[in-house]
């Protein structure tokens, strides 16, 4: 071991150069690492969403849901298949084992859907989703106006805002919800159809053939080729009215002769509001490995620039920002880490009673943490509350190795040995026990790395980060600490260890230990009683997968009585929005009726996503309770369920909306 320490000191400049390169690389990687609240993870669940306009429930179940269910049950690795069917819409959930290759399963699901697609009714739209931690919006915006129509706002969102935001690096998808989509209505006149002897199907087929861009051919002109196209797309009411369908006695028959044509909007069973206005909602979804904070900052920059170019009557406001909570979480954990470094530094300084000796340990801690990000990048870990928590938890362990080295070097140095020899002998003596202690500590966390399921998603990154940091502390204690000690210790004057305080502590401890050894039976009895009380209190503790924290935002799921129309549900919810308007601590909200944040709902269901002011005095839980009490009094019959955003999304991702699911099987629907 002395040869190793001698080599480190001899080539200390080279070692410091390599250390500097690694630190620069770690800082560069830190700025580009994915950042979020939760670790990046894919849940063993695939969601198939099927849409068929306004198809009746029974027809939807027989002709669409049942064939898809039968096909998807044969996908390799599927454990459970669940489906929910409503008018014109169905959701099929596929659950797999946690050790499945979900990308392969996703491809198999796509293949099975392709096999059965030809048997489904025409116009069936199918969307297949992998459930990842990026499957839900990272931020939400709303665009509204007291002057312009919902159709104009929808067009602005689709053709101006979506292309602008889609170009941001790291954005996966920009979803537009709500508003009105333009649609031409052709109201046929039966007497005219009978007179001209034209059927509705003939008109439909003719419109399909006419409404397209046709390739006419190509012409070669010396070194150039000219391509010919004919654009027959129908853009206006007059285009449709003037469409020639056929001729009678040499006179062209136009569609305007057979029908009334008008521009209206597509009928939809969805209402969206935001900040006490009818609004079009814009949700931003990031890619799984993107840095959410960086993506959010760029989105905010573009939105801010766009707002200056919009007319004054159009409002574009942020209604939800998950990355604000991410930033607060990262800053909070970082502040705790810095506070921990300062406290540990003061303790080390107190016991070593030397600034020069303490500097080796004080610098050691941030070096280990910075280099940890380099290896976190290698293991494809992201910056989140679990990995940062692992670094924070490792602080006390990190300092042990460096402290042992420095303390032993000082002991040799104070005995009169030359500084170089003291560093070599002091470091070499403690390397074997340090190695054993570090390996023992790392091994404790190794089982957590192999845990699967939801627990593994959270605790594997924390355990891996902690193990990386602890093992790095051993490597740096062997290589860097001797160099820093050589640099910072005074080479001319020897240390004289003043042992007054520690001698007093040691003397007091000896007396206490002698007393305890004389009262072994009493101490053992007290220990057993303490264990018994602790075990009893353990059974009374509240349990939960996630700790309760104040996000500053929450989801309110609501449900009106079954059969309630969209208009009546909206009327009830406007009353709830009046209640929210009187609460000064609510900053913004968005509401979806007939749809959820990621799912379609019946007309009597939906959700709110409510954001609080950053300086709100009451906790999120108090505000949720207050709104719940007022709503129950003023809007009886409206079922409300309040939950913070992140726990709600975690339950949705895992497919566990409630703690207990009761499944009832049978063929007799009357039972």
N, C-alpha and C positions, 0 to 999 in steps of 0.2 A: 504493500500500500504506500510505503514511503517513496518508492520509485514513481508511482502514479502522481503523487502530490508534487514531487520534485519536477516531473515533466510539465505539470500544469504551471508551476512558477517559472520554469525556464522559458516556456513559450507563451507567457501570459499575454503578450501583445497580439499574438495570433488568435488566442482564445477570445480576447476582448473584441477583436475584429469580427470573428464569426458571430459572437454574441450580438454585436451591433447590427450585422446584416439580418440576423433572425428577428431582432426587435423591430427594425424598419419593415421587414416583410410582414410581421404580425400586425403592426399598426395599419399597413396597407390592406391586409385581408380583413381586418376588423371593420373598416369602412364599407366593405362590399358584402359582408356576411348577411344572410337573411336574418331579419329581426321580427319578432312577433310576441304575443302573449304566451301562446302554447308552442311546444315543439312541433315542427313539421311532421305530419303523420297522415297515413292513409288508413281509413277504417275498413274492415272486411265486409263492406256493404256496398251494393250497387243499386242505384235507384233508376227505374225506368218510368218516365213520364210520357203518357199517351194522350193526345188531344184529337177530338173529332167534332169540333164545332159545337153544335147543340143536339147531338145524337141522344135519343131517349135512353134512360137508364137501363132498361131491360135489353134493348138492342146492343148497347155498349157492352154490357156484361157478356152476352152470348157470342157476339161476332168479333169482339176485340180483346177483352180481358182474358176470357177463357182460352182462346188459341195461344195467346202469348204466354200465359201461365203454363200451359201444357208443354210448350217448347222450351221455356226457360228452366223447368224442373230437371231437364236432362243435361244442364250445364254441369261439367265436372266440378266437384267441390261444393256445390250448393247444399247448405244445411236446411234452411227454412225459406219458403216463398210466401210472402204476404201481399195482399192486394187490397186497394180501396177504389171503388168505382162510384162515380157520380155522373150526372148528365154531361155527356161530351168529354169526360176526363177520367183517367184512371192512373193510379200509381201502383207499380209492382216493385216490392222490395226483395232483394236477394241477399241473404246472409251467408257468409262463408266462415271457415276457420281462420284464426289469426295468422297461421303460418302459410296461408295461401299466397301465391304470386298473383296479386290483384290485377296487374296489368294484363297478364295472360287471361285471367278470368274475364276481364273487361272485353278482350278481343273475342273470347268464346261467346259471350253474351251478344255482342254485335253480330257474330256469325249466325247464331240461332235466330236472331230477329230477322236477319236477311233471308233465312230459309223460309220463314213463315210470312214475310211481308206481302207476298203475292196473294195470300189468302185473306188478307185484311180488307175492309171496305176502302174504296178510293178516298183520297184526301186525309188518310190517317197520318198524323205527325207523331214521331217517336224521338224522344231525347233520352240518352243514357248518360248517367252521371256517376263518376267515382266520388265517394264521400271522403274528402280530404279536409284538413283544417283551413284550406283556402276556398272551400265551396260556398262560403257565405260572404256577403259584402264587407270590405274593410272600411268603406266610407259610403255615405249616402248624401245626395243632393236633391233639392226640389226646385222646380221652376214654376212660377205662377205669376198671374197678372189679373188685374181687375178689369182690363180693357179687352184683351185678346181672348180668342176662343181656345178651347182645349185642343182643337185640331192644329191650330197654329203653333201652340206650345209643343205639341208632340212632334211636329215637323222640325221645329228648331232643335229639339233634343236629338232626334234621329239623324238629321242631315248636317248639323253644325257641331253640336257638342260631342256626340259619340265619335265621329272621325277624329276630332281633336284629341280627345282623351285616349282613344285606342292606340295612338302612336307613342304613348309613354312607355318606355322600357319597363317591363315587369308587370304590365297590365294584362290580365287574361281575358277579361270580358267586361263590356259596359252594357248593363241591362237597363232597358227603358220600360217603365211600368206606368200604366194609366194613360190619360189623355184620350183623344179620339183619332182613329185612323180613317182616312177618307175612303169612301166607297160609292160607286155608281149604282143606282137602282134603276132597273129597267122594268117598268110596269106594263105588261102586255095587255093589249085590248082584244078580248075574245072575238068580237064581231069582225075586227080587221083580219085576224088570223083565219077566220072561217071564210071571209071574202077572198083572200089571196091564197087560201089553201096551203098555209105554211104552219108547221108544227113548232112548239117551243124548242124541241130538241134540235131541229134544223137551225134555228136561230142561234142556239148555244154553240153548235159545231162550227157555224160560219164565223162567229165572233172569235172563237179560239184560233181558227185558221188565219183570220185577218190580223189579229192583234199580236204581231210578232215582227222581228227584223229578219228579212229574207236575204240570203246570199244569191246574187244574180250571176256571178261569174267573174272572170278575170281577163284583162287585155294586156298583152305584152307590147311595150313600146321601147324598142332598142334595149337599153340597160335597165329599164324600170318595168315593174308590174303594177297595173292599176286594178284594184279590187272593187267590185260593184255590189252595193247593198241597197236594199229598199226598206226604209223605216216606216212600217204601218202601225206602229204603236198608237193606241187611242189614249189621248191625254185629257180631253175636255168633253163636256156634254155635247157640243156641236159635232166633235169627231165621231161620237157614237151615233148620234141622230143621222148623220150623213153617210153612215156605213151602208153600202149597197149589198143587199142580201141576195136578190134575184131580179128577174125582170118579167113583166107580163105585157105581151103584145109590143115588145120593143121598148117598153117604158120601165126604167129602173125602179125597183121597190126598195126604199130606204127603211132603216129601222125606225126612224122618226115617224113613218107612216103607220107603223104597227104598234107603237108603244110610247109611253111617256118616260123620258129619261131625266133623272135629277142627280145632283151631287149631294150626298149626305155623309154620314159616318157609320162605320161598322158597329153593329150592335154588340156590346160587351157587358158582361155581368161583373164588372169591377169598378169600384170607386176608390180614388186615391186623393188624399188631402195632406196638407203640410202647413204648419204654422197658421192655422185658421183660414186656409184658402183651399179651393180645389186646385190640385197641382199635378204635374207630371214628375214622377220620381226617377232619379238616375242613380243606379247602384254601381259601385266600382269593385270588381273582383280582381285580386292579384294572382299572379302565378305562384305555385307552391314554394319555389325556392327563391322568390324575389324578396328584396329588402323592403318590407312594408313601410317603414319610416321614410325611406328615400322616395318610394313611389308616391306616398301621400304628400310629401313636400312638393314634388313636381306637379302633381294634380292640383294642389292648392295654388301653385304659381300660375298655371294655365287658366284656372277658373278665375283668379283675381284679374288676370289680363283680359279675359273674355268679358267680365262684368263691366269693364270700362267702355266696351264697344256696344253693349246692349242698350236698347232704348230704355228711358227712365221708368217706364211702366212695367218692365219685366224684371222680376226678382229671381235671382239664382242664389240660393242659400244652402249651406251645409246643415243637414239634419242629424247626422251621426258621424262620429270619427273614432273608430276603434284605435287608430294609431296614436291618438292623443293619450289614451289609456296605456298603450304600449310605452310611449315616451315617459309618462309619469312612473310606470313600473320600473323601467330601466334606470331612470334617474334616482328613484327611491332606493333600489338595490345598490346602485353605484355609490350613493351617499352613505349607505350602511357599510359598504366595503371600505370606503375612505375613512369613515369613523373608526372601523375596526383596526385599520392600519395605524391610525394615530394612537389609539388606546394601547395597542400592542407595543408600539414604539416607546411610549412613555413607561410601560412596565419593564421593557428590556433596559431602557436607560436607567430606571430606578435600581434594578438589580445589578447591572454591570457598573453603574456609576462612572461611565466614561463615554463622552460623545464619540471619540474616535472608534472605540470598540463597537458602539451601537450602530454606527453608520453602515457597517457591513450587513447588519440584519435589517435595518430600515429600508435600504435600497433593495435588498433581496426580495421582499414581499411583492412590490409592484412588478419586478422583473418576471417573477414566476407567473403572475396573473397575465401579463402581456403575452408571454410566450405560450400560455395556455390556449390563446385564441388561434395561434398557428396550428396547433395539433387538433383543436376543435374543427378547424376548416378541413384538415385531412380526414377526420372521421365524419365529415358532413353534418356537423351539429350547427344549430342556429343559435342566435342570441335570444333568449327568452327567460322567463322568470325561473325556470327549472335549472338551466345551465348557469345563470348568474347566481342562483341560490347555492349551487354546488361549489362555485368559487368562494362565495361568502362563508359557507360552512367549512371550507378547507383552510381558511385563514389561520385559525389556531394551530392546525397541524403543520401548515407550511413553515411556520417560524421555528418549529421544534428543531429540525435538522441544522439550520444555520446557527441557532442558539447553542446547540451542543458543540458544534465545531468551534465557534468563537470563544465559548467559555473554557474549553479545554486548551485552546491555544494560549489564552490569557494566563491560565494556571501555569503552563510551562514557561511562558515569558516572564512571569513574576518570580519564578524560581531562579532567574539569572541566565537562562539559556539565550543565545542569540536569536533574533527575530526569525530568521530563515529557518533555523533548526526547530524553534518552538512551533512554527506553523506546520512544518513537515511532520514532526512527531505528534503534535496535538491533533492534527487532522487525520493522520493515518491510524491513530489509536481508536478513533470513534467510527471510522467507516464501516467495519463489519457489524457492530451493533446497530448502527443507523440503517444499514441495508436490511437487516432482519426486521427491524421495527417498521420500516416503510413497506416492505413486502407484506408483512402481516396486516398492516392497515389497508393496503390496496386490495388484498384478497377478500377482506370483509365486504367490499362493494362489488366484487366480481359477480356473485349470484344475481344481483339486481340488474346487471347488464343483459342477462338471459331471460329476464321475466317478460312474458308476452301479455297480450291483452291490453285493456285500457290502462292498467297499472304500469305496464312496461312502457307505454307511450310517454308517460310523465317521468317515471323514475329512472329509466335507462339513461336518458341524457344527463340527468343530475349525477348519477353514479359514475358514468363515464367521464364527465368533466372533473369530478372530484378526484377520481383515480389518476387522471392526466396531471392535475395540479400537484398531487402528492408525490407522484413519481418524478415530476420535473423538479420538485424541491430537493429530492435526493441528488439528482444529477448536478444541479446548480450548487448544492452544498459541497459537493466533492470538487467541482471545477472552478466555480466563481467565488465562493466564500473565501477560500485561501488567498486568492488574488486580492480581493477587496481588503481583507485583513492585513495583507502585506503593504497595501497602499496607505491605509488609514492609521495603522498603529505607529507610534513614535519609535523610530529606530535607535534613538540615542538613550532614552530614559526607560528603565524597566518599570513594569507595573508593580505596585505594592497593594495587594488585595486587603482592603479594610473590611474585616469580617465581623465588626461589632453587631450590626443589625442581624445578619444571618446567624451569628452565634446565639443571639438572644432568641430568635425563632426556633433554632434547633434545640436549645435548652428547654424552652416551653413545651415543645412537641414531645421531648423525652419524658417530661413529667406527666403530661396528659396520657401518653402511651402506657407508662407504668401504672397509672391509676386504672386505666381501662383493663389492663391485664389482670389486675387484682379483683376486678368486678366482672369477670367473664360471664357468669350466669345472668346477672342483671342486664348487661349489655346485650346478650343473646336474646333475652326475653323482650327487651325494648325493640330489637331488630325485627323479631317475629311479629310483634304487635303492629309495628310500622308497615310491614309487608302486608299484613291482613287488612289494615285500614286502606292502604293504597289499592289493593285488589278490589275492595268494596267500592271505593270511589271510582275506579276504572269502569265498573259496570254502569255507573250513573252518568258517565260522560256522553255528550252529544256526539254523534257520528256523522260522517259525510266524506265524500271523496275530495271535495275542494273546500278550502277554508273560505269563510265569508269575508269579502272585501267590498269596498265601496267603489264601484266602477264609475259612478256619475251618469249612468244610463241604464235603462231597463226596458224589457219587453212586456207589453200587456196583451195577452191573448183574450179574445172576447168571443162570445157566442150568444146570439139572440135565440129565442124559442124556435124549434124546428118549423120550417115552412114560412118563416118570416121573409118577406120580399126584400129585395135590395134597397128599395126606396125607404121602407120602414126601418130597416137596420141602420141606414144612413141617418134617418131622423133621430133615432135613439143615440147614435154616436155623436151627433152634433151637440146634444145635451151634455155628453161627457166632455166634449171639447170646451164647452162653456165653463165647466168645472175647472179644467186645466188652465183656462185663461186667467182665472183668479189667483192662480198659484204663481207668485213672482219668481220662484226658483226653477221653473221649467223654462229652458232656453229655446228648444226647438223640438219638433216631433214630425213623424211621417206616419200616415195611416193607410192600410190596405184593407179593403172590404171585398170579399169574394176571392181573396188571394192572401198568402202569407209571404214572409220574407223570401222563402225558397220553394213554396208549394202553393198549389191552387186549392181554394176552399169553396164550400157552398156559399150562396149569397148571404147567409146569415152569420158567417164567421169571418175572422180576419185577425189582424194584430196591429198594435201601435209600437213604434220604436221611439222612445222618449229620451231626450238628452237634457241633462240638468246644467245649470250654470256652474262654472268652475269654482266659484266662491260660495256654493250653496251651504247654508248653515245647518239645515237638517240633513240627516243621513239619507241615503237612497232608500233604505228600508222604512224610515219614518214617512217619507213622501209617498211611497207605495201604499203603506197602511192608511194614510190620510185620504188618498184618492179612492181607495177601496171602500172605506167607510162612507164617504160622501156619495159615491156612485150607487151603493146598495140602498141608500135612503131615497135618492132622487130618481134613480132609473131601475125600479124593481123589475126582475125578470131577465136582466142582462147579466149573464155569467161572465165574471172577470177572473183572470189568472195572471198574477204579477210575478215576474222572475227577472233577475239580472241577465244581461245579454250573453255573457260567456258561458255560464252554466246552461242556459237555454240552448245554445248552439252545440255544446258538447253532448247534451242529451239527444238532440236531433241527429248529430253525426253518428252516434252509437246506436240510434234507433230505439232509444229507451226514454220515451217521453214521460213515463210514470215509473215509480219504483217497482210496481208489480203489474204484470200483464196477465189478464185472464182471457184465454182463447176458448170459444165455444164452437164446436164442430157439429154438423148435422145436416140432413137433407130436408127436414121439415121446418120451413121458415116460420110456421105459426107457433112453434113451441117457444 
